[in-house]
Amino acid sequence: MDTDKYAKIVRLVSRILEKMLGLISLTDEDLDWAIKNPTAVIQLIVGAIQNRNPLSVTPLHMRHTWVPWKTVRLGGVSKEELDNNVHPLCTTEGRNLLFGGDYWVSGVESQVGLIVLTPRDLGFACAPRVDEFMTVDFCRAWSEKYLFGYNCSINLCPPEVALKLVLCLQHEPPPERVTMWIASERIVERPDGFHALFTVFNYDGRPFLLSSQYVLENREIGLDDRIIFCLRSTRDSES
């Protein structure tokens, strides 16, 4: 390689890394992953240059986080049976949506991976409205921009995910306190017609419960609120 061209590349990469590292704090885990995955790091840098925005690369995109946090199996049970199984694990709000919600259970068995993200992870600087990111179009555009080369995408969850997840979490030691939103199409709750979303939460080290919250289009979600998306392999969708 030409010496001048090599020097120019070194200077350019150094400037990008200087800006990145000047604004974000990489953990030892991030750095260890970067050392072991130099090709992925190069892809990130090239992507940043193409987007004309090196600062869009955050520690989240540098990590090996693009594997499912949990997996749940959809289908294989009737809606009535699933509702009855989850009923003892519901708050009053959860029961209202469970038995009055206009949602369906898959008639085909399949396995889906789940990942937990926050609005801050998604690149928001202030609390976003539900209709700003909990949409099919947002998930598609975000995945194309940030998950290129990872062969995966984030997607909205079928509401059934909330029910299967709360059952799955009963077998694990609960954290002290956590609330997680299920990213999905808003569910119409009969008979009042309000729109709601399922949430899964626990408190004081107790087992997880299924609940729900009413959401209008302008309902804001906190920057550090935990939101569960489906993580799907784009290889599967292409085959």
Contacts in CASP RR format, 6 or more apart in sequence:
PFRMAT RR
TARGET T0000
AUTHOR 0000-0000-0000
METHOD contacts of the structure
MODEL  1
MDTDKYAKIVRLVSRILEKMLGLISLTDEDLDWAIKNPTAVIQLIVGAIQ
NRNPLSVTPLHMRHTWVPWKTVRLGGVSKEELDNNVHPLCTTEGRNLLFG
GDYWVSGVESQVGLIVLTPRDLGFACAPRVDEFMTVDFCRAWSEKYLFGY
NCSINLCPPEVALKLVLCLQHEPPPERVTMWIASERIVERPDGFHALFTV
FNYDGRPFLLSSQYVLENREIGLDDRIIFCLRSTRDSES
12 49 0 8 1.000
13 45 0 8 1.000
16 45 0 8 1.000
16 48 0 8 1.000
16 49 0 8 1.000
16 54 0 8 1.000
17 45 0 8 1.000
19 54 0 8 1.000
19 55 0 8 1.000
20 48 0 8 1.000
20 54 0 8 1.000
20 55 0 8 1.000
20 57 0 8 1.000
23 55 0 8 1.000
24 58 0 8 1.000
24 59 0 8 1.000
25 59 0 8 1.000
26 34 0 8 1.000
26 59 0 8 1.000
26 62 0 8 1.000
27 59 0 8 1.000
29 63 0 8 1.000
30 59 0 8 1.000
30 62 0 8 1.000
30 63 0 8 1.000
33 62 0 8 1.000
33 63 0 8 1.000
33 64 0 8 1.000
34 41 0 8 1.000
34 62 0 8 1.000
37 64 0 8 1.000
41 62 0 8 1.000
43 148 0 8 1.000
43 149 0 8 1.000
44 57 0 8 1.000
44 61 0 8 1.000
44 62 0 8 1.000
45 54 0 8 1.000
45 57 0 8 1.000
47 148 0 8 1.000
48 54 0 8 1.000
48 56 0 8 1.000
48 57 0 8 1.000
51 145 0 8 1.000
56 123 0 8 1.000
56 146 0 8 1.000
58 121 0 8 1.000
58 123 0 8 1.000
60 121 0 8 1.000
61 146 0 8 1.000
65 115 0 8 1.000
66 115 0 8 1.000
66 147 0 8 1.000
66 150 0 8 1.000
66 152 0 8 1.000
66 231 0 8 1.000
67 231 0 8 1.000
68 113 0 8 1.000
68 114 0 8 1.000
68 115 0 8 1.000
68 231 0 8 1.000
69 113 0 8 1.000
69 114 0 8 1.000
69 115 0 8 1.000
69 116 0 8 1.000
70 113 0 8 1.000
70 114 0 8 1.000
70 165 0 8 1.000
70 168 0 8 1.000
71 111 0 8 1.000
71 112 0 8 1.000
71 113 0 8 1.000
71 114 0 8 1.000
72 111 0 8 1.000
72 112 0 8 1.000
72 113 0 8 1.000
72 114 0 8 1.000
72 161 0 8 1.000
72 164 0 8 1.000
72 165 0 8 1.000
72 168 0 8 1.000
73 109 0 8 1.000
73 110 0 8 1.000
73 111 0 8 1.000
73 112 0 8 1.000
73 164 0 8 1.000
74 105 0 8 1.000
74 106 0 8 1.000
74 108 0 8 1.000
74 109 0 8 1.000
74 110 0 8 1.000
74 111 0 8 1.000
74 112 0 8 1.000
74 158 0 8 1.000
74 160 0 8 1.000
74 161 0 8 1.000
74 164 0 8 1.000
75 105 0 8 1.000
75 106 0 8 1.000
75 107 0 8 1.000
75 108 0 8 1.000
75 109 0 8 1.000
75 110 0 8 1.000
75 160 0 8 1.000
76 106 0 8 1.000
76 107 0 8 1.000
76 109 0 8 1.000
77 85 0 8 1.000
77 105 0 8 1.000
78 105 0 8 1.000
79 104 0 8 1.000
79 105 0 8 1.000
82 105 0 8 1.000
82 160 0 8 1.000
82 163 0 8 1.000
82 164 0 8 1.000
83 98 0 8 1.000
83 99 0 8 1.000
83 163 0 8 1.000
85 163 0 8 1.000
85 167 0 8 1.000
86 98 0 8 1.000
86 163 0 8 1.000
86 166 0 8 1.000
86 167 0 8 1.000
86 210 0 8 1.000
87 95 0 8 1.000
87 98 0 8 1.000
89 166 0 8 1.000
89 167 0 8 1.000
89 170 0 8 1.000
89 207 0 8 1.000
89 208 0 8 1.000
89 209 0 8 1.000
89 210 0 8 1.000
90 98 0 8 1.000
90 209 0 8 1.000
90 210 0 8 1.000
90 211 0 8 1.000
91 209 0 8 1.000
91 210 0 8 1.000
91 211 0 8 1.000
93 211 0 8 1.000
93 212 0 8 1.000
93 213 0 8 1.000
94 198 0 8 1.000
94 210 0 8 1.000
94 211 0 8 1.000
94 212 0 8 1.000
96 189 0 8 1.000
96 212 0 8 1.000
97 187 0 8 1.000
97 189 0 8 1.000
97 196 0 8 1.000
97 198 0 8 1.000
97 212 0 8 1.000
98 163 0 8 1.000
98 210 0 8 1.000
100 189 0 8 1.000
100 190 0 8 1.000
101 187 0 8 1.000
101 188 0 8 1.000
101 189 0 8 1.000
101 190 0 8 1.000
101 196 0 8 1.000
102 187 0 8 1.000
102 188 0 8 1.000
102 189 0 8 1.000
102 190 0 8 1.000
103 158 0 8 1.000
103 159 0 8 1.000
103 160 0 8 1.000
103 187 0 8 1.000
104 158 0 8 1.000
104 159 0 8 1.000
104 160 0 8 1.000
105 160 0 8 1.000
106 158 0 8 1.000
106 160 0 8 1.000
112 157 0 8 1.000
112 161 0 8 1.000
112 230 0 8 1.000
112 232 0 8 1.000
113 230 0 8 1.000
113 231 0 8 1.000
113 232 0 8 1.000
114 157 0 8 1.000
114 161 0 8 1.000
114 165 0 8 1.000
114 228 0 8 1.000
114 229 0 8 1.000
114 230 0 8 1.000
114 231 0 8 1.000
115 154 0 8 1.000
115 228 0 8 1.000
115 229 0 8 1.000
115 230 0 8 1.000
115 231 0 8 1.000
116 180 0 8 1.000
116 226 0 8 1.000
116 227 0 8 1.000
116 228 0 8 1.000
117 154 0 8 1.000
117 226 0 8 1.000
117 227 0 8 1.000
117 229 0 8 1.000
118 222 0 8 1.000
118 223 0 8 1.000
118 224 0 8 1.000
118 225 0 8 1.000
118 226 0 8 1.000
118 227 0 8 1.000
119 127 0 8 1.000
119 128 0 8 1.000
119 133 0 8 1.000
119 221 0 8 1.000
119 222 0 8 1.000
119 223 0 8 1.000
119 224 0 8 1.000
119 225 0 8 1.000
119 227 0 8 1.000
120 223 0 8 1.000
120 224 0 8 1.000
122 128 0 8 1.000
122 133 0 8 1.000
122 142 0 8 1.000
124 132 0 8 1.000
124 133 0 8 1.000
124 223 0 8 1.000
126 223 0 8 1.000
127 220 0 8 1.000
127 221 0 8 1.000
127 222 0 8 1.000
127 223 0 8 1.000
128 220 0 8 1.000
128 221 0 8 1.000
129 217 0 8 1.000
129 218 0 8 1.000
129 219 0 8 1.000
129 220 0 8 1.000
129 221 0 8 1.000
130 186 0 8 1.000
130 197 0 8 1.000
130 215 0 8 1.000
130 216 0 8 1.000
130 217 0 8 1.000
130 218 0 8 1.000
130 219 0 8 1.000
130 220 0 8 1.000
130 221 0 8 1.000
131 217 0 8 1.000
131 218 0 8 1.000
132 138 0 8 1.000
133 142 0 8 1.000
133 221 0 8 1.000
134 156 0 8 1.000
134 183 0 8 1.000
134 184 0 8 1.000
134 186 0 8 1.000
134 197 0 8 1.000
134 227 0 8 1.000
135 156 0 8 1.000
136 155 0 8 1.000
136 156 0 8 1.000
139 153 0 8 1.000
139 154 0 8 1.000
139 155 0 8 1.000
139 156 0 8 1.000
139 229 0 8 1.000
140 153 0 8 1.000
142 154 0 8 1.000
143 152 0 8 1.000
143 153 0 8 1.000
143 154 0 8 1.000
144 153 0 8 1.000
147 153 0 8 1.000
147 154 0 8 1.000
151 233 0 8 1.000
151 234 0 8 1.000
151 235 0 8 1.000
152 231 0 8 1.000
152 232 0 8 1.000
152 233 0 8 1.000
152 234 0 8 1.000
153 231 0 8 1.000
153 232 0 8 1.000
153 234 0 8 1.000
154 229 0 8 1.000
154 230 0 8 1.000
154 231 0 8 1.000
154 232 0 8 1.000
155 229 0 8 1.000
155 230 0 8 1.000
155 231 0 8 1.000
155 232 0 8 1.000
156 183 0 8 1.000
156 184 0 8 1.000
156 185 0 8 1.000
156 229 0 8 1.000
156 230 0 8 1.000
157 182 0 8 1.000
157 183 0 8 1.000
157 184 0 8 1.000
157 228 0 8 1.000
157 229 0 8 1.000
157 230 0 8 1.000
158 184 0 8 1.000
159 182 0 8 1.000
159 184 0 8 1.000
159 185 0 8 1.000
159 187 0 8 1.000
159 198 0 8 1.000
161 182 0 8 1.000
161 184 0 8 1.000
161 228 0 8 1.000
161 230 0 8 1.000
162 182 0 8 1.000
162 184 0 8 1.000
162 198 0 8 1.000
162 199 0 8 1.000
162 200 0 8 1.000
162 210 0 8 1.000
163 198 0 8 1.000
163 210 0 8 1.000
165 182 0 8 1.000
165 200 0 8 1.000
165 228 0 8 1.000
166 200 0 8 1.000
166 208 0 8 1.000
166 209 0 8 1.000
166 210 0 8 1.000
169 200 0 8 1.000
169 207 0 8 1.000
169 208 0 8 1.000
170 207 0 8 1.000
170 208 0 8 1.000
174 202 0 8 1.000
174 205 0 8 1.000
174 206 0 8 1.000
174 207 0 8 1.000
174 208 0 8 1.000
175 202 0 8 1.000
175 205 0 8 1.000
176 203 0 8 1.000
176 204 0 8 1.000
176 205 0 8 1.000
177 202 0 8 1.000
177 203 0 8 1.000
177 204 0 8 1.000
177 205 0 8 1.000
178 201 0 8 1.000
178 202 0 8 1.000
178 226 0 8 1.000
179 199 0 8 1.000
179 200 0 8 1.000
179 201 0 8 1.000
179 225 0 8 1.000
179 226 0 8 1.000
180 199 0 8 1.000
180 200 0 8 1.000
180 201 0 8 1.000
180 226 0 8 1.000
180 227 0 8 1.000
180 228 0 8 1.000
181 197 0 8 1.000
181 198 0 8 1.000
181 199 0 8 1.000
181 213 0 8 1.000
181 221 0 8 1.000
181 225 0 8 1.000
181 226 0 8 1.000
181 227 0 8 1.000
181 228 0 8 1.000
182 197 0 8 1.000
182 198 0 8 1.000
182 199 0 8 1.000
182 200 0 8 1.000
182 227 0 8 1.000
182 228 0 8 1.000
183 227 0 8 1.000
183 228 0 8 1.000
183 229 0 8 1.000
184 197 0 8 1.000
184 198 0 8 1.000
186 195 0 8 1.000
186 196 0 8 1.000
186 197 0 8 1.000
186 215 0 8 1.000
187 195 0 8 1.000
187 196 0 8 1.000
187 197 0 8 1.000
187 198 0 8 1.000
187 212 0 8 1.000
188 194 0 8 1.000
188 195 0 8 1.000
189 195 0 8 1.000
189 196 0 8 1.000
189 212 0 8 1.000
189 214 0 8 1.000
194 214 0 8 1.000
195 214 0 8 1.000
195 215 0 8 1.000
195 216 0 8 1.000
196 212 0 8 1.000
196 213 0 8 1.000
196 214 0 8 1.000
196 215 0 8 1.000
197 212 0 8 1.000
197 213 0 8 1.000
197 215 0 8 1.000
198 210 0 8 1.000
198 211 0 8 1.000
198 212 0 8 1.000
199 210 0 8 1.000
199 211 0 8 1.000
199 212 0 8 1.000
199 213 0 8 1.000
200 208 0 8 1.000
200 209 0 8 1.000
200 210 0 8 1.000
200 211 0 8 1.000
200 228 0 8 1.000
201 208 0 8 1.000
201 209 0 8 1.000
201 211 0 8 1.000
202 208 0 8 1.000
202 209 0 8 1.000
221 227 0 8 1.000
END
